[in-house]
């Protein structure tokens, strides 16, 4: 039971609560800032270098300069967020003369986040807002569930994903100009043929593999036969390949409805998409499991077959294959039934395809898709004049979401996602854990005991005050 309301105050100072390891507010903020710079630099070097490698080309001088500039600005942004939180928390106490449930964390975190996000490049603000809003939404739900205000819905993340992805697929099939990166992901998973604009050129699409393609493939398979000795194993491999090639050709040559924008038959379209996505998801899961257990595999290689057939190895592949295959299948069936292609087909097809998320349920992915769909709906409504554009909406939403996360980290850490707790712990050099929670127990949330539980659960610890100076 909460003893004080959020407006009632607690008799504590910033030295007792914010930085009990030093009596100086400036020394506490400086120490936090120095550590935050080091940790932020390490984080963003990894992020930006990975993004540079993912471009798949040798970086130019311009690319390197932009990468170094991005690392510098992002490091400044993140370290400022942490340092400013410490300063604002102390300043609020000096200004008001006391703390309440809002000013111990939420209010100073809001202003610190607002200042910090202004230092980041405008092109990155939307992405950062989407991420923290994602985590904050989950945190708010946990806070409400902890208070008994809501109850978790079985398979709720599947419902969120299915409805949100349906909205995204509706825009994917109904819009021509699509700049958001989420559409590139949809283009890869469900195929480019469902995108608006492909149907207009469907007369140019082949229904069968062209003769030249078949001749080239047969010529390629014939060359090694002329060079190598025809062993039994080799002949078996060649026979299987020819059988597979003939089956693919026969499936490609099946019926395709005139309104379908994809090449080859509808059957091939569905099977090819599902098979490709399953192979990708399965491969990613297996590679990840191998990397995580590399040391054990080196000592005991016999574990490899178990990793290849473990049920978890098929989860991501099952989800991607089911999502792509069901959406393609339903799209083709609806085109056949109504004898036309329509963006409204994305609604039933997307809802059914989204149920495949049950193979790989994940709160983070579901909430990301939800907020991305809301963002796109909001932008579309602005363009059509349905709603006014809110100046600085990204900045305000980022600040509010960050304030929610800091509030949870200080007052009710049991409701914060463990991975985000570890992130705050590392960025602050464990100072987020060293802030004295005993004065906050007056609010009746069991903050001190919750902190002990979170430290044990996340395998983090309290460092001696001497190491924080």
C-alpha positions as CSV (number, residue, x, y, z in Angstrom):
1,X,0.0,0.0,0.0
2,X,1.3,3.4,-0.9
3,X,1.9,5.6,2.2
4,X,2.4,9.0,0.5
5,X,0.6,10.3,-2.6
6,X,2.8,11.5,-5.4
7,X,2.3,15.1,-4.3
8,X,3.5,14.5,-0.7
9,X,7.1,15.1,0.1
10,X,9.9,13.1,1.8
11,X,12.5,14.7,4.1
12,X,15.7,13.8,2.3
13,X,18.5,15.7,0.6
14,X,20.2,15.0,-2.7
15,X,23.4,14.0,-0.8
16,X,21.4,11.3,1.0
17,X,19.5,10.1,-2.0
18,X,21.3,11.0,-5.3
19,X,25.0,10.7,-4.5
20,X,25.6,9.3,-1.0
21,X,29.2,8.6,-2.0
22,X,30.1,12.3,-2.2
23,X,28.8,15.6,-0.7
24,X,29.4,17.5,-3.9
25,X,26.7,17.6,-6.6
26,X,29.2,18.7,-9.3
27,X,31.7,16.0,-8.4
28,X,28.9,13.4,-8.6
29,X,27.7,14.7,-12.0
30,X,31.2,14.9,-13.4
31,X,32.1,11.4,-12.3
32,X,28.9,10.0,-13.9
33,X,29.6,12.0,-17.0
34,X,33.1,10.8,-17.5
35,X,32.1,7.2,-17.1
36,X,29.1,7.7,-19.4
37,X,31.3,9.1,-22.1
38,X,33.5,6.1,-22.0
39,X,30.7,3.6,-22.1
40,X,28.7,5.6,-24.7
41,X,31.7,5.8,-26.9
42,X,32.2,2.0,-26.7
43,X,28.5,1.4,-27.5
44,X,28.3,3.8,-30.5
45,X,31.6,2.7,-32.0
46,X,30.1,-0.8,-32.2
47,X,26.8,0.5,-33.6
48,X,28.3,2.8,-36.2
49,X,31.0,0.4,-37.4
50,X,28.5,-2.4,-37.8
51,X,26.3,0.0,-39.9
52,X,29.3,0.9,-42.0
53,X,30.1,-2.8,-42.6
54,X,26.5,-3.6,-43.5
55,X,26.7,-1.3,-46.5
56,X,28.7,-4.0,-48.2
57,X,31.3,-1.7,-49.8
58,X,34.6,-0.1,-49.1
59,X,34.0,3.1,-47.1
60,X,35.0,6.4,-48.7
61,X,36.7,9.3,-46.9
62,X,33.2,10.9,-46.7
63,X,31.8,7.7,-45.1
64,X,34.5,7.6,-42.5
65,X,34.1,11.3,-41.6
66,X,30.3,10.9,-41.3
67,X,30.8,7.8,-39.1
68,X,33.3,9.5,-36.8
69,X,31.0,12.6,-36.6
70,X,28.0,10.3,-35.8
71,X,30.0,8.5,-33.1
72,X,31.0,11.8,-31.5
73,X,27.5,13.4,-31.6
74,X,25.8,10.2,-30.3
75,X,28.3,9.8,-27.5
76,X,27.7,13.4,-26.5
77,X,24.0,12.9,-26.5
78,X,23.9,9.7,-24.4
79,X,26.5,10.9,-21.9
80,X,24.7,14.3,-21.5
81,X,21.5,12.4,-20.7
82,X,23.1,10.7,-17.8
83,X,25.0,13.6,-16.5
84,X,22.1,16.0,-16.8
85,X,19.8,13.7,-14.9
86,X,22.1,13.8,-11.9
87,X,22.4,17.6,-12.1
88,X,18.6,18.2,-12.6
89,X,17.8,15.9,-9.7
90,X,20.0,17.9,-7.4
91,X,18.7,21.2,-8.7
92,X,15.0,20.2,-8.3
93,X,15.7,19.5,-4.6
94,X,17.5,22.9,-4.1
95,X,14.7,24.7,-6.0
96,X,11.7,23.1,-4.2
97,X,13.4,22.2,-0.9
98,X,12.1,18.6,-0.9
99,X,11.3,15.6,-3.1
100,X,8.0,13.9,-4.0
101,X,7.3,10.8,-6.1
102,X,7.4,12.9,-9.4
103,X,10.5,14.9,-8.6
104,X,12.7,12.1,-7.4
105,X,13.1,10.9,-10.9
106,X,10.4,11.6,-13.5
107,X,10.7,15.4,-13.7
108,X,14.5,15.7,-13.7
109,X,14.7,12.8,-16.2
110,X,12.2,14.5,-18.5
111,X,14.3,17.7,-18.6
112,X,17.6,15.8,-18.9
113,X,16.2,13.8,-21.9
114,X,14.9,17.0,-23.5
115,X,18.3,18.7,-23.4
116,X,20.1,15.6,-24.5
117,X,18.0,14.8,-27.5
118,X,18.5,18.3,-28.9
119,X,22.2,17.4,-29.2
120,X,21.5,14.3,-31.4
121,X,21.2,14.6,-35.1
122,X,17.5,15.1,-36.3
123,X,17.8,12.1,-38.6
124,X,18.3,9.8,-35.5
125,X,15.7,11.3,-33.2
126,X,12.7,9.3,-34.7
127,X,14.6,6.0,-34.3
128,X,15.6,6.8,-30.7
129,X,12.0,7.9,-29.9
130,X,10.7,4.7,-31.3
131,X,13.1,2.6,-29.2
132,X,12.5,4.2,-25.8
133,X,8.7,4.5,-26.4
134,X,8.8,0.7,-27.1
135,X,10.5,0.0,-23.8
136,X,8.4,2.6,-21.9
137,X,5.1,1.1,-23.2
138,X,6.1,-2.3,-21.8
139,X,7.2,-0.7,-18.5
140,X,3.9,1.2,-18.1
141,X,2.0,-2.1,-18.7
142,X,4.1,-3.8,-16.1
143,X,3.5,-1.0,-13.6
144,X,-0.2,-1.2,-14.2
145,X,-0.2,-5.0,-13.9
146,X,1.8,-4.8,-10.6
147,X,-0.8,-2.5,-9.2
148,X,-3.6,-4.8,-10.3
149,X,-5.1,-2.4,-12.8
150,X,-4.7,-4.7,-15.8
151,X,-4.2,-8.3,-16.5
152,X,-1.9,-9.8,-19.1
153,X,-3.9,-11.2,-22.1
154,X,-2.8,-14.6,-23.3
155,X,-1.0,-14.3,-26.6
156,X,-1.4,-10.5,-26.4
157,X,1.8,-9.9,-28.3
158,X,0.5,-12.0,-31.1
159,X,-2.7,-9.9,-31.4
160,X,-0.7,-6.6,-31.2
161,X,1.7,-7.8,-33.9
162,X,-1.1,-9.1,-36.2
163,X,-3.2,-5.9,-36.1
164,X,-0.2,-3.6,-36.4
165,X,1.3,-5.5,-39.2
166,X,-2.0,-5.5,-41.0
167,X,-2.0,-1.7,-41.0
168,X,1.6,-1.7,-42.4
169,X,0.7,-4.1,-45.1
170,X,-2.4,-2.0,-46.0
171,X,-0.1,1.0,-46.6
172,X,2.4,-1.2,-48.4
173,X,-0.2,-2.3,-50.9
174,X,-1.9,1.1,-51.1
175,X,0.9,3.6,-51.4
176,X,3.4,4.4,-54.2
177,X,6.0,6.6,-52.3
178,X,7.3,4.6,-49.3
179,X,10.5,5.9,-47.8
180,X,10.4,4.3,-44.4
181,X,12.8,1.4,-43.8
182,X,10.0,-0.9,-42.5
183,X,8.7,-1.1,-46.1
184,X,12.1,-2.4,-47.2
185,X,11.7,-5.2,-44.7
186,X,8.2,-6.0,-45.9
187,X,9.5,-6.0,-49.5
188,X,12.0,-8.6,-48.5
189,X,9.6,-10.8,-46.4
190,X,6.4,-10.8,-48.4
191,X,7.9,-9.9,-51.7
192,X,8.0,-6.8,-53.9
193,X,5.1,-8.0,-56.1
194,X,2.5,-7.1,-53.5
195,X,3.7,-3.5,-53.5
196,X,1.6,-1.0,-55.4
197,X,2.9,-0.5,-58.9
198,X,3.9,-4.0,-59.8
199,X,0.4,-5.0,-60.9
200,X,0.5,-2.4,-63.6
201,X,3.3,-4.3,-65.4
202,X,2.1,-7.9,-64.8
203,X,1.8,-8.5,-68.5
204,X,5.5,-8.5,-68.8
205,X,6.0,-11.1,-66.2
206,X,6.9,-14.7,-67.3
207,X,4.7,-17.7,-66.5
208,X,7.6,-20.1,-67.1
209,X,11.3,-20.1,-67.0
210,X,12.6,-18.7,-70.3
211,X,14.3,-21.3,-72.6
212,X,17.6,-19.5,-72.5
213,X,17.5,-19.7,-68.7
214,X,16.8,-23.5,-68.8
215,X,19.5,-24.0,-71.5
216,X,22.1,-22.1,-69.4
217,X,21.3,-24.0,-66.2
218,X,21.5,-27.3,-68.1
219,X,24.8,-26.3,-69.7
220,X,26.2,-25.5,-66.2
221,X,25.1,-28.8,-64.8
222,X,26.5,-30.6,-67.9
223,X,30.0,-29.1,-67.6
224,X,31.1,-31.0,-64.5
225,X,29.8,-34.2,-66.1
226,X,32.3,-33.8,-68.9
227,X,35.2,-33.0,-66.5
228,X,34.7,-35.4,-63.6
229,X,34.6,-39.2,-63.3
230,X,31.0,-40.5,-63.0
231,X,31.2,-41.9,-59.5
232,X,28.0,-43.4,-58.0
233,X,27.7,-40.7,-55.4
234,X,28.2,-38.0,-58.0
235,X,25.6,-39.5,-60.2
236,X,23.1,-39.6,-57.3
237,X,23.7,-35.9,-56.6
238,X,23.2,-35.0,-60.3
239,X,20.0,-37.1,-60.4
240,X,18.6,-35.4,-57.4
241,X,19.4,-32.0,-58.8
242,X,17.8,-32.8,-62.1
243,X,14.7,-34.1,-60.3
244,X,14.5,-31.0,-58.2
245,X,15.0,-28.8,-61.3
246,X,12.2,-30.6,-63.1
247,X,9.9,-30.3,-60.1
248,X,10.6,-26.5,-59.9
249,X,9.9,-26.1,-63.6
250,X,6.6,-28.0,-63.3
251,X,5.4,-26.0,-60.3
252,X,6.4,-22.8,-62.0
253,X,4.3,-23.7,-65.0
254,X,1.1,-24.2,-63.0
255,X,-1.8,-21.8,-63.3
256,X,-1.4,-18.1,-62.3
257,X,-4.5,-15.9,-62.1
258,X,-4.4,-12.9,-64.5
259,X,-4.8,-10.4,-61.6
260,X,-1.7,-11.8,-59.8
261,X,1.3,-9.5,-60.2
262,X,3.9,-12.1,-59.4
263,X,5.8,-14.2,-62.0
264,X,5.2,-18.0,-62.4
265,X,2.4,-19.9,-60.8
266,X,0.6,-19.0,-57.5
267,X,1.7,-22.3,-56.0
268,X,5.4,-21.6,-56.8
269,X,4.9,-18.0,-55.4
270,X,3.7,-19.3,-52.1
271,X,6.1,-22.2,-51.7
272,X,9.1,-20.2,-52.8
273,X,8.4,-17.3,-50.4
274,X,7.8,-19.7,-47.4
275,X,10.8,-21.8,-48.2
276,X,13.2,-18.9,-48.5
277,X,12.0,-17.3,-45.3
278,X,12.2,-20.6,-43.4
279,X,15.8,-21.2,-44.6
280,X,16.7,-17.6,-43.5
281,X,15.1,-17.8,-40.1
282,X,16.4,-21.3,-39.4
283,X,19.9,-20.3,-40.5
284,X,20.0,-17.2,-38.3
285,X,18.8,-19.1,-35.2
286,X,21.4,-21.9,-35.7
287,X,24.2,-19.4,-36.3
288,X,23.3,-17.5,-33.2
289,X,23.1,-20.7,-31.1
290,X,26.5,-21.8,-32.4
291,X,28.1,-18.4,-31.6
292,X,26.6,-18.4,-28.1
293,X,27.9,-21.9,-27.4
294,X,31.2,-21.7,-29.3
295,X,33.3,-22.6,-26.3
296,X,31.3,-25.6,-25.4
297,X,31.2,-26.8,-29.0
298,X,35.0,-26.6,-29.2
299,X,35.3,-28.8,-26.2
300,X,32.4,-31.1,-27.2
301,X,31.7,-31.1,-31.0
302,X,29.0,-33.8,-30.5
303,X,26.6,-31.0,-29.3
304,X,26.3,-29.6,-32.9
305,X,23.7,-32.1,-34.2
306,X,21.5,-31.2,-31.1
307,X,21.7,-27.5,-32.0
308,X,20.7,-28.2,-35.6
309,X,17.5,-30.1,-34.6
310,X,16.6,-28.3,-31.4
311,X,13.0,-27.0,-31.4
312,X,14.2,-23.4,-30.8
313,X,16.2,-23.6,-34.1
314,X,12.9,-23.8,-36.0
315,X,11.0,-21.0,-34.2
316,X,12.2,-18.0,-36.2
317,X,12.0,-20.0,-39.4
318,X,8.5,-21.1,-38.7
319,X,7.4,-17.6,-38.0
320,X,8.9,-16.1,-41.1
321,X,7.8,-18.9,-43.4
322,X,4.3,-18.9,-42.0
323,X,4.0,-15.1,-42.2
324,X,5.2,-14.9,-45.8
325,X,3.5,-18.0,-47.0
326,X,0.1,-17.3,-45.4
327,X,0.1,-13.7,-46.7
328,X,1.0,-14.7,-50.2
329,X,-1.6,-17.6,-50.2
330,X,-4.4,-15.4,-48.9
331,X,-3.5,-12.6,-51.4
332,X,-3.7,-15.0,-54.3
333,X,-7.0,-16.6,-53.1
334,X,-8.6,-13.2,-52.6
335,X,-7.5,-12.1,-56.1
336,X,-9.0,-15.3,-57.6
337,X,-12.2,-14.9,-55.6
338,X,-12.8,-11.2,-56.3
339,X,-11.1,-11.2,-59.8
340,X,-9.1,-8.1,-58.9
341,X,-6.2,-7.0,-56.7
342,X,-6.9,-4.5,-54.0
343,X,-5.1,-2.9,-51.0
344,X,-8.0,-4.0,-48.8
345,X,-6.9,-7.6,-49.3
346,X,-4.1,-6.8,-47.0
347,X,-6.5,-6.7,-44.0
348,X,-7.6,-10.3,-43.9
349,X,-4.4,-11.6,-45.3
350,X,-2.3,-9.6,-42.8
351,X,-4.4,-10.6,-39.8
352,X,-4.1,-14.3,-40.7
353,X,-0.4,-14.0,-41.5
354,X,0.3,-12.2,-38.3
355,X,-0.9,-15.2,-36.3
356,X,2.3,-17.0,-37.3
357,X,4.0,-14.7,-34.8
358,X,2.9,-17.4,-32.3
359,X,5.9,-19.4,-33.4
360,X,8.3,-16.6,-32.2
361,X,6.4,-14.3,-29.8
362,X,8.5,-11.4,-28.6
363,X,7.3,-8.3,-26.8
364,X,10.0,-6.1,-28.2
365,X,9.1,-6.9,-31.8
366,X,5.4,-6.6,-31.2
367,X,5.7,-3.2,-29.6
368,X,8.1,-2.0,-32.3
369,X,5.7,-2.9,-35.0
370,X,2.8,-1.3,-33.1
371,X,4.6,2.0,-32.7
372,X,5.9,2.0,-36.2
373,X,2.3,1.5,-37.5
374,X,1.0,4.3,-35.3
375,X,3.8,6.6,-36.5
376,X,3.0,5.9,-40.2
377,X,-0.8,6.3,-39.6
378,X,-0.1,9.6,-37.8
379,X,2.1,10.9,-40.7
380,X,-0.5,9.8,-43.3
381,X,-3.2,11.6,-41.3
382,X,-1.1,14.8,-41.3
383,X,-0.6,14.6,-45.0
384,X,-4.3,14.2,-45.6
385,X,-5.1,17.0,-43.3
386,X,-7.1,14.9,-40.8
387,X,-4.9,15.9,-37.8
388,X,-2.6,18.8,-37.2
389,X,1.1,18.3,-36.9
390,X,2.5,18.6,-33.4
391,X,5.8,20.6,-33.4
392,X,8.5,18.7,-31.6
393,X,6.3,15.6,-31.1
394,X,9.4,13.3,-31.4
395,X,11.3,15.3,-28.8
396,X,8.5,15.4,-26.3
397,X,7.6,11.7,-26.7
398,X,11.3,10.8,-26.3
399,X,11.5,12.9,-23.1
400,X,8.3,11.5,-21.6
401,X,9.3,7.9,-22.4
402,X,12.8,8.3,-21.0
403,X,11.3,9.9,-17.9
404,X,9.0,6.8,-17.4
405,X,12.0,4.5,-17.7
406,X,14.1,6.5,-15.1
407,X,11.1,6.6,-12.8
408,X,10.8,2.8,-12.9
409,X,14.6,2.4,-12.5
410,X,14.6,4.5,-9.3
411,X,11.2,3.8,-7.7
412,X,10.0,0.4,-8.9
413,X,12.9,-1.3,-10.7
414,X,11.1,-4.7,-10.6
415,X,8.8,-3.3,-13.4
416,X,11.7,-2.3,-15.7
417,X,12.9,-4.6,-18.4
418,X,16.1,-6.4,-17.1
419,X,18.0,-5.6,-20.3
420,X,17.3,-1.8,-19.9
421,X,18.3,-2.0,-16.2
422,X,21.7,-3.5,-17.3
423,X,22.0,-0.7,-19.9
424,X,21.5,2.0,-17.2
425,X,23.7,0.2,-14.8
426,X,26.6,0.0,-17.3
427,X,26.2,3.6,-18.6
428,X,26.2,5.0,-15.1
429,X,29.0,2.8,-13.8
430,X,26.6,1.2,-11.3
431,X,25.6,4.6,-9.9
432,X,22.0,4.0,-10.7
433,X,22.1,1.1,-8.2
434,X,24.2,3.1,-5.6
435,X,21.6,5.8,-5.3
436,X,20.1,5.3,-1.9
437,X,16.5,3.9,-2.1
438,X,15.8,3.8,1.6
439,X,14.3,7.4,1.6
440,X,12.0,6.3,-1.3
441,X,10.5,3.5,0.9
442,X,8.3,6.2,2.4
443,X,6.1,6.0,-0.8
444,X,5.2,2.4,0.1
445,X,6.4,0.7,-3.1
446,X,9.0,-1.5,-1.4
447,X,11.7,0.2,-3.4
448,X,14.7,-1.0,-1.4
449,X,13.7,-4.7,-1.4
450,X,12.8,-4.5,-5.1
451,X,16.3,-3.2,-5.8
452,X,17.9,-6.2,-4.0
453,X,15.7,-8.6,-6.1
454,X,16.6,-6.8,-9.4
455,X,20.4,-6.8,-8.5
456,X,20.2,-10.6,-7.9
457,X,18.1,-11.3,-11.0
458,X,20.3,-9.3,-13.4
459,X,23.6,-10.3,-11.7
460,X,24.5,-6.7,-11.1
461,X,25.9,-5.5,-7.8
462,X,26.5,-2.5,-5.6
463,X,30.1,-1.2,-5.8
464,X,31.8,0.4,-2.8
465,X,31.4,4.2,-2.6
466,X,35.2,4.6,-2.9
467,X,35.1,3.2,-6.5
468,X,32.4,5.8,-7.6
469,X,34.5,8.8,-6.8
